[in-house]
């Protein structure tokens, strides 16, 4: 027991709720172990770290830069206007498709050094907010003109280095991106740096798997059905390892996407995917915003994770996921911060619930049974789904699991007089004051008293990188 560090919490969150006066050990490998003695008291409220199942790290540096009304020249592409918002006789209104043009222009200036600086800063912010694991949906593979870097995995390794520097666990999801639309059109000039042929993509996956280790996992990301032809999708899935390799895909985020899929493939996106791929617990369907009742039930039965990013989905005007029906069908979900206009599991879960309240004009929508807590329901669901989508054993304070945890600030007035029945609801719904005081990842403290261990240096490098991008 000499290599076991022992800790005590007033209450620790377990799969079935709070355990009072909890003790646990952490071994030399950074995993939870049985405690031999009471050890150091670390706080009254201890929670497992939250996985972030969807991230485009580079977009953190453009947060707030797409909030001016666009000109008609950057209006949605023909066929992508939402008929609910189109106004006859007026210029097309801003949407995801106009935002995407701004994002493409920003992405064109980012190289490996800028990506590492941005990602490290983002990952520090994630850890301070309570995320201890991130799934990085990465498609900035090549130089802006589409020429590969040498080595080809240069941009991917920038993310790996950033994660190690910040101290966050990483599931790296290199993206297959092949076409500019459902009709198979070639990639545009600004999309060329995203593109791969299938054989080159599979070589990249194999190269990156050689870097795997504790706290680093590699999975498959198919950008979307519009960017990956059916034959390529089948080829990649056939080559993917049979072990529980995470498979992520953007799907049914926008009305225009659904319309195009119906026009070219004769089915809605989620419907088509469920009909043509063996979707199971390895899969994470990111957004899945626009679902029919049948698609909702089928997705829930598949065991896949619905990867929800409520703050980004609100910012882009995507729409609302059918949460109540999906929960009633036994569906699995997790949360991600996607474009990182907010980096907070609290805000993602809060707006997951608030969106439903606005749409239904009812309260406590996620709590499906009398007496259920919204906070506990959503936190438990997001832990489970995030762990599943990441392909790493996270999300529980149990022996053998990686020692990822966060300690709430029990000195905060927002948690005054709270008990086990009310503390998670207060954590999520009582205000915007940060309540994550300490964060441990892999048995090491990465945040103490609200400060990351390397916060100042990483922030200084980030500021320099963003200043360089602003001049480009």
C-alpha positions as CSV (number, residue, x, y, z in Angstrom):
1,X,0.0,0.0,0.0
2,X,3.1,2.3,0.0
3,X,2.3,3.6,-3.5
4,X,-1.3,4.4,-2.7
5,X,-2.3,8.0,-1.9
6,X,-5.4,8.1,0.2
7,X,-8.1,10.8,0.1
8,X,-11.4,11.5,1.8
9,X,-14.5,13.4,0.5
10,X,-17.5,14.6,2.4
11,X,-19.6,13.2,-0.4
12,X,-18.4,11.6,-3.7
13,X,-20.7,11.1,-6.7
14,X,-21.1,7.4,-7.7
15,X,-23.2,5.8,-10.4
16,X,-26.1,5.4,-8.0
17,X,-25.8,8.8,-6.3
18,X,-23.8,10.4,-3.5
19,X,-21.7,8.3,-1.1
20,X,-21.2,10.1,2.2
21,X,-17.8,10.2,4.0
22,X,-16.2,8.5,1.0
23,X,-12.6,7.3,1.0
24,X,-10.6,6.3,-2.0
25,X,-7.0,5.6,-3.0
26,X,-5.0,6.6,-6.1
27,X,-2.2,4.3,-7.2
28,X,1.1,5.2,-8.8
29,X,-0.4,4.7,-12.2
30,X,-3.0,7.4,-11.7
31,X,-6.0,5.1,-11.2
32,X,-8.5,4.8,-8.4
33,X,-7.8,2.0,-5.8
34,X,-9.2,0.8,-2.5
35,X,-8.2,3.2,0.3
36,X,-6.1,1.8,3.2
37,X,-6.8,4.8,5.5
38,X,-8.8,8.0,5.6
39,X,-6.1,10.2,4.1
40,X,-6.3,13.8,3.0
41,X,-9.7,15.5,3.0
42,X,-10.0,17.2,-0.4
43,X,-13.5,18.8,-0.2
44,X,-17.1,18.3,0.6
45,X,-18.4,17.6,-2.9
46,X,-16.3,15.4,-5.3
47,X,-17.5,14.5,-8.8
48,X,-16.0,12.5,-11.6
49,X,-14.4,14.6,-14.4
50,X,-16.7,15.2,-17.3
51,X,-15.8,14.0,-20.8
52,X,-16.2,16.6,-23.7
53,X,-17.2,14.4,-26.6
54,X,-17.0,17.0,-29.4
55,X,-14.3,19.6,-30.0
56,X,-12.9,21.6,-33.0
57,X,-10.0,23.2,-31.0
58,X,-9.0,25.8,-33.5
59,X,-12.4,27.4,-33.4
60,X,-11.8,28.6,-29.9
61,X,-9.7,31.5,-31.3
62,X,-12.6,32.7,-33.5
63,X,-15.2,32.8,-30.8
64,X,-17.1,36.1,-31.0
65,X,-15.8,36.9,-34.5
66,X,-18.9,35.7,-36.4
67,X,-21.6,37.8,-34.7
68,X,-22.1,40.5,-37.2
69,X,-24.8,40.3,-39.8
70,X,-23.4,38.9,-43.0
71,X,-23.5,40.4,-46.5
72,X,-25.6,38.7,-49.2
73,X,-22.3,37.5,-50.7
74,X,-21.9,35.1,-47.8
75,X,-25.5,34.0,-47.7
76,X,-26.4,30.3,-47.5
77,X,-25.6,28.2,-50.5
78,X,-28.6,27.5,-52.8
79,X,-30.9,24.9,-51.3
80,X,-29.6,25.4,-47.8
81,X,-32.0,28.2,-46.7
82,X,-34.3,27.2,-43.9
83,X,-37.8,27.9,-45.2
84,X,-38.9,28.8,-41.7
85,X,-36.5,31.8,-41.7
86,X,-36.4,32.8,-45.4
87,X,-38.2,36.1,-46.1
88,X,-39.4,36.7,-49.7
89,X,-37.8,39.7,-51.3
90,X,-35.0,40.1,-48.7
91,X,-31.4,39.0,-48.7
92,X,-30.9,35.5,-47.2
93,X,-30.5,35.5,-43.4
94,X,-27.4,34.4,-41.6
95,X,-27.2,30.7,-40.8
96,X,-24.8,27.8,-40.2
97,X,-23.8,28.0,-43.9
98,X,-22.8,31.7,-43.8
99,X,-21.0,31.1,-40.5
100,X,-19.1,28.3,-42.2
101,X,-17.6,30.7,-44.7
102,X,-16.2,32.8,-41.8
103,X,-14.8,29.7,-40.2
104,X,-13.1,28.6,-43.5
105,X,-11.4,32.0,-43.9
106,X,-10.1,31.8,-40.3
107,X,-8.9,28.2,-40.6
108,X,-6.8,29.0,-43.6
109,X,-4.3,31.0,-41.6
110,X,-3.6,28.3,-38.9
111,X,-0.5,26.2,-38.9
112,X,0.9,23.7,-36.4
113,X,2.3,26.2,-34.0
114,X,-0.9,28.2,-33.9
115,X,-3.0,25.1,-33.5
116,X,-0.9,23.9,-30.6
117,X,-1.1,27.3,-28.9
118,X,-4.8,27.5,-29.3
119,X,-5.5,23.9,-28.3
120,X,-3.4,24.2,-25.2
121,X,-5.2,27.3,-24.0
122,X,-8.6,25.7,-24.8
123,X,-7.6,22.5,-22.9
124,X,-6.6,24.6,-19.9
125,X,-10.0,26.2,-20.0
126,X,-11.7,22.8,-20.3
127,X,-9.9,21.5,-17.2
128,X,-10.8,24.6,-15.1
129,X,-14.4,24.1,-16.1
130,X,-14.5,20.4,-15.1
131,X,-13.8,18.6,-18.4
132,X,-11.0,16.1,-17.9
133,X,-11.3,14.3,-21.3
134,X,-11.8,15.7,-24.8
135,X,-12.7,14.0,-28.1
136,X,-11.0,16.1,-30.8
137,X,-12.8,16.0,-34.1
138,X,-9.8,17.1,-36.2
139,X,-9.9,18.0,-39.9
140,X,-7.2,20.7,-40.3
141,X,-4.8,18.0,-41.8
142,X,-2.8,19.8,-44.5
143,X,-1.4,23.1,-45.5
144,X,-4.0,25.7,-46.6
145,X,-3.4,24.8,-50.3
146,X,-4.0,21.1,-49.6
147,X,-0.3,20.1,-49.7
148,X,0.5,17.6,-47.0
149,X,2.8,18.4,-44.2
150,X,5.9,16.3,-43.7
151,X,5.2,14.2,-41.8
152,X,1.5,13.9,-42.7
153,X,0.4,13.7,-39.1
154,X,2.0,17.1,-38.1
155,X,-1.3,18.9,-37.3
156,X,-2.6,15.9,-35.4
157,X,0.6,15.7,-33.3
158,X,0.2,19.4,-32.5
159,X,-3.1,18.5,-30.7
160,X,-1.4,15.5,-28.9
161,X,1.3,17.8,-27.7
162,X,-1.2,20.4,-26.6
163,X,-3.2,17.9,-24.6
164,X,-0.1,16.5,-22.9
165,X,1.1,20.0,-22.0
166,X,-2.3,21.0,-20.5
167,X,-2.8,17.6,-18.8
168,X,-6.1,16.6,-20.4
169,X,-6.9,13.1,-21.7
170,X,-7.4,13.1,-25.5
171,X,-9.4,10.9,-27.9
172,X,-8.0,12.0,-31.2
173,X,-10.5,11.7,-34.1
174,X,-8.8,12.4,-37.4
175,X,-11.6,13.2,-39.9
176,X,-12.2,11.7,-43.3
177,X,-13.4,14.5,-45.6
178,X,-13.7,13.8,-49.3
179,X,-16.5,15.7,-51.1
180,X,-18.1,19.1,-51.0
181,X,-21.7,17.9,-50.9
182,X,-24.1,15.0,-51.3
183,X,-23.8,15.4,-55.1
184,X,-20.1,14.4,-54.9
185,X,-18.7,17.8,-56.0
186,X,-15.0,18.3,-55.5
187,X,-13.7,20.1,-52.4
188,X,-13.6,23.8,-52.7
189,X,-10.3,25.7,-52.4
190,X,-10.9,26.4,-48.7
191,X,-11.7,22.7,-48.0
192,X,-8.7,21.2,-49.7
193,X,-6.7,21.1,-46.5
194,X,-9.3,18.9,-45.0
195,X,-9.3,16.2,-47.7
196,X,-8.0,12.7,-47.9
197,X,-8.4,9.7,-50.2
198,X,-9.4,6.6,-48.2
199,X,-5.9,4.9,-48.5
200,X,-4.1,8.1,-47.2
201,X,-6.7,8.4,-44.4
202,X,-6.2,4.8,-43.3
203,X,-2.4,5.3,-43.3
204,X,-2.9,8.4,-41.1
205,X,-5.0,6.4,-38.6
206,X,-2.4,3.6,-38.4
207,X,0.4,6.1,-37.8
208,X,-1.5,7.8,-35.0
209,X,-2.4,4.6,-33.3
210,X,1.3,4.0,-32.7
211,X,1.2,7.1,-30.4
212,X,-1.6,5.7,-28.2
213,X,-1.1,5.3,-24.5
214,X,-2.7,6.1,-21.2
215,X,-4.7,9.2,-21.7
216,X,-4.5,9.1,-25.5
217,X,-6.8,7.2,-27.8
218,X,-7.4,7.3,-31.5
219,X,-10.7,6.8,-33.2
220,X,-12.5,7.2,-36.6
221,X,-14.3,10.4,-37.6
222,X,-16.4,10.6,-40.7
223,X,-17.1,14.3,-41.3
224,X,-20.7,13.9,-42.5
225,X,-22.7,12.0,-45.0
226,X,-22.4,14.9,-47.4
227,X,-18.5,14.8,-47.2
228,X,-18.1,11.0,-47.2
229,X,-19.6,9.0,-50.1
230,X,-21.3,5.7,-49.2
231,X,-18.6,3.5,-50.7
232,X,-15.8,5.3,-48.8
233,X,-17.8,5.0,-45.6
234,X,-18.1,1.2,-46.0
235,X,-14.4,0.9,-46.8
236,X,-13.3,2.8,-43.8
237,X,-15.6,0.9,-41.5
238,X,-14.4,-2.4,-42.8
239,X,-10.8,-1.4,-42.1
240,X,-11.5,0.0,-38.6
241,X,-10.2,-2.2,-35.8
242,X,-12.9,-4.4,-34.3
243,X,-11.9,-3.4,-30.7
244,X,-14.1,-0.8,-29.3
245,X,-12.8,1.9,-31.6
246,X,-14.9,5.1,-31.3
247,X,-16.6,6.2,-34.5
248,X,-17.9,9.8,-34.7
249,X,-19.9,11.6,-37.4
250,X,-21.7,14.9,-37.8
251,X,-25.3,14.2,-38.8
252,X,-28.7,15.9,-39.3
253,X,-27.4,19.2,-37.9
254,X,-29.1,21.5,-40.4
255,X,-32.4,21.4,-42.3
256,X,-30.5,21.9,-45.6
257,X,-28.5,18.8,-44.9
258,X,-31.7,16.8,-44.4
259,X,-33.2,18.1,-47.6
260,X,-30.1,17.3,-49.6
261,X,-29.8,13.8,-48.2
262,X,-33.5,13.1,-49.1
263,X,-32.9,14.5,-52.6
264,X,-29.8,12.5,-53.4
265,X,-30.1,9.3,-51.2
266,X,-33.8,9.0,-50.8
267,X,-33.6,9.0,-47.0
268,X,-33.0,11.3,-44.1
269,X,-29.4,11.3,-42.8
270,X,-30.0,9.3,-39.6
271,X,-32.4,7.0,-41.4
272,X,-29.8,6.4,-44.1
273,X,-27.0,5.8,-41.7
274,X,-29.0,3.3,-39.6
275,X,-30.0,1.5,-42.8
276,X,-26.5,1.3,-44.2
277,X,-24.1,0.9,-41.3
278,X,-24.0,-1.3,-38.2
279,X,-24.5,1.5,-35.8
280,X,-23.8,0.4,-32.3
281,X,-22.3,1.5,-29.0
282,X,-19.0,2.5,-30.7
283,X,-20.7,5.3,-32.6
284,X,-21.3,8.9,-31.6
285,X,-23.8,10.8,-33.8
286,X,-22.9,14.4,-33.3
287,X,-25.9,16.9,-33.2
288,X,-28.6,14.6,-34.6
289,X,-30.8,17.6,-34.3
290,X,-33.4,16.9,-36.9
291,X,-35.0,13.6,-36.1
292,X,-38.4,12.0,-36.8
293,X,-40.0,10.0,-34.0
294,X,-38.9,6.8,-35.8
295,X,-35.3,7.9,-36.1
296,X,-35.3,8.9,-32.4
297,X,-36.4,5.5,-31.3
298,X,-34.0,3.7,-33.6
299,X,-31.1,5.8,-32.5
300,X,-31.9,5.0,-28.9
301,X,-32.2,1.3,-29.6
302,X,-28.8,1.2,-31.4
303,X,-26.9,2.0,-28.3
304,X,-25.0,4.8,-30.0
305,X,-24.4,8.1,-28.3
306,X,-26.2,11.3,-29.3
307,X,-23.4,13.9,-29.1
308,X,-25.2,17.1,-28.1
309,X,-23.6,20.6,-28.2
310,X,-26.4,22.8,-27.0
311,X,-24.6,26.1,-26.8
312,X,-23.0,25.8,-30.3
313,X,-26.3,24.5,-31.7
314,X,-28.0,27.6,-30.3
315,X,-25.3,29.9,-31.6
316,X,-25.5,28.5,-35.1
317,X,-29.3,28.4,-35.1
318,X,-29.4,24.6,-35.6
319,X,-32.5,23.7,-33.8
320,X,-33.4,21.5,-30.8
321,X,-32.8,17.8,-30.2
322,X,-35.9,15.8,-29.1
323,X,-34.6,15.2,-25.6
324,X,-37.7,14.0,-23.8
325,X,-38.6,11.4,-26.4
326,X,-35.0,10.2,-26.6
327,X,-34.7,9.8,-22.8
328,X,-38.0,8.0,-22.7
329,X,-36.7,5.6,-25.3
330,X,-33.6,4.8,-23.2
331,X,-31.2,6.7,-25.4
332,X,-27.6,7.5,-24.5
333,X,-26.2,11.1,-24.7
334,X,-23.2,13.1,-24.0
335,X,-22.1,16.8,-24.4
336,X,-19.5,18.7,-26.2
337,X,-18.4,22.3,-26.6
338,X,-17.9,22.0,-30.4
339,X,-17.0,25.6,-31.5
340,X,-16.1,26.7,-28.0
341,X,-18.1,29.9,-27.8
342,X,-18.5,28.6,-24.3
343,X,-16.3,26.1,-22.5
344,X,-18.4,24.8,-19.7
345,X,-20.2,21.6,-19.0
346,X,-22.5,23.5,-16.7
347,X,-23.6,25.8,-19.5
348,X,-24.1,22.9,-22.0
349,X,-26.3,21.0,-19.6
350,X,-28.2,24.1,-18.5
351,X,-29.0,25.0,-22.1
352,X,-29.8,21.4,-23.0
353,X,-32.6,21.7,-20.4
354,X,-33.5,25.4,-21.1
355,X,-33.9,24.8,-24.8
356,X,-36.5,22.1,-24.0
357,X,-38.3,24.5,-21.6
358,X,-38.6,27.2,-24.2
359,X,-39.8,24.8,-26.9
360,X,-42.4,23.0,-24.6
361,X,-43.2,25.8,-22.2
362,X,-42.7,23.3,-19.3
363,X,-40.1,23.0,-16.6
364,X,-37.9,20.1,-15.5
365,X,-38.1,18.4,-18.8
366,X,-35.1,16.1,-18.4
367,X,-36.5,14.7,-15.1
368,X,-38.8,12.1,-16.5
369,X,-40.2,10.7,-13.2
370,X,-41.7,12.4,-10.1
371,X,-39.0,13.3,-7.7
372,X,-36.2,13.1,-10.3
373,X,-33.5,15.8,-10.2
374,X,-32.7,17.6,-13.5
375,X,-29.1,18.1,-12.5
376,X,-28.5,14.6,-11.4
377,X,-30.3,13.2,-14.5
378,X,-28.2,15.2,-16.9
379,X,-24.9,14.9,-15.1
380,X,-25.2,11.1,-14.9
381,X,-26.3,10.8,-18.5
382,X,-23.4,13.0,-19.8
383,X,-20.8,11.1,-17.8
384,X,-22.0,7.8,-19.2
385,X,-22.3,8.9,-22.8
386,X,-19.1,10.9,-22.7
387,X,-17.1,7.9,-21.4
388,X,-18.7,5.6,-24.0
389,X,-17.9,8.1,-26.9
390,X,-14.3,8.6,-25.8
391,X,-13.5,4.9,-25.7
392,X,-11.6,5.4,-22.4
393,X,-12.7,4.2,-18.9
394,X,-13.7,7.5,-17.4
395,X,-16.7,8.9,-15.6
396,X,-16.6,6.9,-12.4
397,X,-14.9,7.1,-9.0
398,X,-14.3,3.3,-8.7
399,X,-11.2,1.1,-8.4
400,X,-9.5,0.6,-11.7
401,X,-10.9,3.7,-13.4
402,X,-8.6,6.6,-14.3
403,X,-8.4,9.1,-11.4
404,X,-10.1,12.0,-12.9
405,X,-12.2,14.1,-10.5
406,X,-13.2,17.6,-9.7
407,X,-13.9,19.2,-6.3
408,X,-16.6,21.8,-6.0
409,X,-16.0,25.0,-4.0
410,X,-17.9,24.3,-0.8
411,X,-17.1,27.8,0.4
412,X,-19.1,29.4,-2.3
413,X,-22.4,31.1,-1.3
414,X,-24.1,29.4,-4.2
415,X,-23.7,26.0,-2.4
416,X,-24.5,27.3,1.1
417,X,-26.9,25.0,3.0
418,X,-27.1,22.5,0.1
419,X,-27.3,18.8,0.7
420,X,-27.1,15.7,-1.5
421,X,-30.6,16.3,-2.9
422,X,-29.8,19.8,-4.1
423,X,-26.1,20.3,-4.7
424,X,-26.0,19.2,-8.4
425,X,-29.1,21.2,-9.3
426,X,-27.4,24.2,-7.6
427,X,-24.1,23.5,-9.4
428,X,-25.9,23.6,-12.8
429,X,-28.7,26.2,-12.2
430,X,-27.7,28.6,-9.4
431,X,-25.6,31.1,-11.4
432,X,-22.4,31.7,-13.4
433,X,-19.8,31.9,-10.7
434,X,-17.2,29.1,-11.3
435,X,-17.7,26.4,-8.7
436,X,-14.9,23.9,-9.8
437,X,-12.1,24.6,-7.3
438,X,-9.7,21.7,-7.9
439,X,-9.3,19.2,-10.8
440,X,-7.3,16.0,-10.8
441,X,-6.5,14.2,-14.1
442,X,-4.8,10.8,-14.1
443,X,-4.0,11.1,-10.4
444,X,-2.3,14.5,-10.8
445,X,-3.6,17.8,-9.7
446,X,-3.9,20.0,-12.8
447,X,-6.0,22.8,-11.2
448,X,-5.7,23.9,-7.6
449,X,-7.8,26.8,-6.2
450,X,-9.1,27.7,-9.6
451,X,-5.6,28.0,-11.2
452,X,-4.1,25.7,-13.8
453,X,-0.6,24.6,-13.0
454,X,0.8,26.2,-16.2
455,X,-1.9,28.8,-16.9
456,X,0.2,31.9,-17.3
457,X,2.7,30.5,-19.8
458,X,0.1,28.9,-22.0
459,X,-2.1,32.0,-22.0
460,X,0.9,34.2,-23.0
461,X,1.7,31.9,-25.9
462,X,-2.0,31.9,-27.0
463,X,-2.2,35.6,-27.0
464,X,0.9,35.8,-29.2
465,X,-0.5,33.2,-31.6
466,X,-3.9,35.0,-31.9
467,X,-2.2,38.3,-32.5
468,X,-0.2,36.8,-35.3
469,X,-3.4,35.4,-36.8
470,X,-5.1,38.8,-36.6
471,X,-2.3,40.3,-38.7
472,X,-2.4,37.5,-41.4
